[in-house]
């Protein structure tokens, strides 16, 4: 990816400038080369704006978008402001990135290690009593519920204990290889985990449960695919990190 920054100085009608970019943004939203975009106004110098556009690559921007059918419409909207550009550059992202603490992690919102251990303890009680998936766990290690809580904690933004103490992704993958999990078994697993979440009082706000279930659906579908005979999933990968997605936590 590449990030384009354009700095404008608009000494005149800034409202008209913003309206022009609101219209131009329709073309960015339709462009497959555009990842996202944002127009920001300087609080200290209100006539100064920064437009940030993330492109899939420099060539996708300079040749794909600018050479495509959407660019003429985009340019027509912002053409009156081309002379107001003070700087226009492409920047390559570095590895220095991350989120601040203004939004709690899903691990924190769930209640941390204690809450996740309550969840997995209750979940595996339900699992062992279930006729469809209980037999898969008949020889389960007594520590397995706690280990799954460690995995979920790391996935949801907590300590990297599963990587540090249990072997990370390769170890979790090893639990699924060759198990030939069926779709009915996967679905029962999901349903029982949701039941357990309700029973132990995990947060039930729509934002958390949507993100939580999003991971469970994603993870169990990967587990099903990886468990099939002849499956050759990657053996080395990091533990996935799951966040809030499109709906951050509702804090009132």
N, C-alpha and C positions, 0 to 999 in steps of 0.2 A: 504494500500500500504506500501511497504518498499523500502528504497533506499540503494543500495549497492554501497560502495565506495572502489575502489582498487587503491592503490598507487604503481606505478612502478618506478624503477630507471633503465634507459637504458643507460649504459656507452658506448655502441658501436653504431651500425648503427640504428639510430632512424627512418630513412626513411623506413627501412625494417620493423620495429616494427609497424609503422603507416599503412603500406601496409597490414601487417598481420591482423591488427584489422579491416581494411576496408573490407577484405574478411570475417573475423569472424562475422562482423556486419550483413551480409546477413542472418545468422541464428537467430540473435536477432530480426531482422525485421520480421521474419516469426513466432516467438514464441508468442502464445497467452498469455503467462504469462508476457511478457515484455511490459511495458507501453511506455518507451522511454529510450534512452541511449545517452551518449556524452563522447567523449575522449578529454581531455584538456591537453595542454602542459604548463609547468611552464615557465613563461617569465623570471624569475630570475635564475632558474636552468634548462636549456633546456633539461637535461637528465632525468627530472622527469615528470611523467604523472599521471593524475587522470582519472580513468574511473568511470563514474557514470551511474548506471543502475537502473531504477525504475521498481520494480516488483509488480505484483498485490497482492502478500502476500509472507511472508518468505517460507511457504510450497510450494507455486507455483513455487518458484525459486529452492529450495533445493530438492524437490521431483518431481515436475512437469517438470521443464526444465531440471534439471540435470538427471532425470530419463527417459527423453523422447528421441525421435529419432533425435532431432536436436543437442543435446549436443555433441555427438562424433565429428561431423563436426566442431562445434565451437571450441572444445578443440584442435583438430588437428591443427588449424590455429595458436592458441596462445600458444601451448605447449612449444615452445622454450623459452618463456618469463615467465614461471611460477616461475622460481627461482629468477626472478627480482622483484617479488612482495614484497614490504616492509610492507604493511598493507592491510587487507581486512576485512571490517566490514559491518554490516547491521544497518541502522538507521531508526527510525520511525519518520515521519513528525509530527510537532507540529502545533498549530493554529497560530503561528507567521509566517506569510507569506503575500505576497502582491506584487504589481507591483510598480516600480518607475515611475518617471514622464518623462522619455525619450520618451515614446510613448504617445501622447495625447489620452485622452478618446474619445469615439465616441461622447459623449456629447459636449466636447470642439471642436472637429472637425466640428460638425454640426453647431456650432455657439451659443451654450448655450441655456438658457431659452427663450431668445427673438426669436431665430430662430425656436425653437420647438413650441412656441405659434403661430407664423405666420403659421407654417405648419398645426397645428390642427384647427386653425380658418378657413383657406381656405378649409381644408379637410371637415369639417362639413358643410360648405356652399355647397360643391359638394354633400355631403350625403343627405342633406335635399331636394335637387332638383332632386334626383335620384328616379325613380319609383320603383326600386327593394328593396333598403334598406332604403329609406327615411321614409317609414311608421314605421320602427323599432325605429326611433328617433323623432317621431312626438311630443312627450311630453318631449323632452330633456331639462334638466336644462340648463339655459343660461351659467352657469359656467363649463359645461361639457368639452368643448374644452380645457380650461385652465387646468382642472384636468387631462385630458389625456396627455397634455404636461408635467405635473409634473411626471406622470407615466413613460413616455418615457425618461424624463431626468434622473430619478433614474435608470432605466434599463440600460441606456447607460453610466453610470458612473458619473452622476451629483449628486446634493444634494438629501438627502433621504426625500424629502418633501412629497412624496405620503405616505410613511410609517408614517412620523411624523404628518401630517395634515389630511390625508384622510383615514387612517385605513389599509394601506398596501395591501398585497395580498388578505386577506379575503374580503375586500371591493370590490376589482376589480372582484373577483370571483362572488360576489353577483350580479353584473351587468349582468352576463351571465346565471346564473342558470335558467332553465325552459324556456329559450327563443326559443329553438328549431331552431337554426340558420341552414340554408341550405347551401350546398356547393356553389351553385350559388351566394348566398348572401355573403358568406365568400370571394369568388373570386372577387366580385364587390368591396367589402371593400378594398381589397388589391390593386386593380387597381386604385381606386379613391385616395388612399393614395399616390401611386406612382405619379399619375397626380399632386396631390397637392404639392408633393416634388419638382417636376419640375417647377411648376408655382411660387413657393415662393423662388426658387433659392437655395434649399438645395444643399450641395456639390454633384457634379455628377461624381466624380472620381470613377473608377470601384471598388476600394477597399472598399470605404465607402458604395457605393450602394449595393455591394454584402453582406456586413455584415448587413446593414440596412434591406435589403429584407429578409435575413436569419432569422432575429428576427421576422419580420412581418409574414412570412410564419409559423414559429414555433408557435408564439403566437396566430395567428388566428385559426390554426388547433386545438390547445388546447381549445380555446374558443368554437369552434364548438362542440368538443367532450363533453365539460363540460355543454353545453347548452341543451343537448338532454334529453328527458324524462327518468327518472330513473337513470341518471348519478349520481355517488357518488364520485366526486373528493375530494382530501384532502382539508379540510377546513382551515388548518393552514400551511403556508409555507412562506418563505421570498420572497420579490420581486426579480425576476431573475436579474442577472447582465450579460449583453451581451457585448462581446468584438469583436476584429477584426478577430478572428478565424485564418485561415491559411495565410491571407494576411494583414499585417499591413499597415498603411497609407503610400502612396507614397509621399515622401517629396522632391523628386528631387535629 
